[in-house]
Amino acid sequence: MTEYLDIVNTLISYDTEEEWFEFKENLDKADEVGKYISALVNVGITIEKIVVI
């Protein structure tokens, strides 16, 4: 669990969203969440910013 908190704390330390991550709120439809995650993972892999847990 600590690893997840470390990742979240790292992400919220940025002043703005980056090309490899973004924050969403009120996103409660599973298929939409899945599409966002898939797209972000693809970008992260492309620019080598994926954190493997």
Residue pairs with C-beta under 8 A, 6 or more apart in sequence:
3 53
4 53
7 51
7 53
11 21
11 23
17 23
18 49
19 43
19 47
20 40
20 43
20 44
20 47
20 49
21 40
21 44
21 49
22 36
22 40
24 33
24 36
27 33
27 36
41 50
44 50
